Amino acid sequence: MSEGSNGRDHNPHGFCMWVAGGGVKGGQVIGATDAVGLRAAEEKTHVHDIHATILHLLGLDHERLTFRHDSREQRLTDIAGNVIKKALA
């Protein structure tokens, strides 16, 4: 889908990702987009959930992986993020 330019645009409303190995359950699809592939429609997840899941697969607890910045404890998944248990083997 293009918004008036030549080439492809980035879609912030629905995207796909392919993950394999390292504790990921194979042969499954989680979620879906609408009929034209523009917006997420089923089993929506946030990018924080994806980050939390990848960190979990690397053996890191995203809630404990914090650093201090501007007088505030911060982490990659901010104050959100849940491991997508359905994706784990």
Summary of the structure (lengths in Angstrom):
residues: 89
radius of gyration: 15.9
end to end distance: 33.9
largest distance: 45.2
contacts: 176
relative contact order: 0.20
helix: 16%
strand: 17%
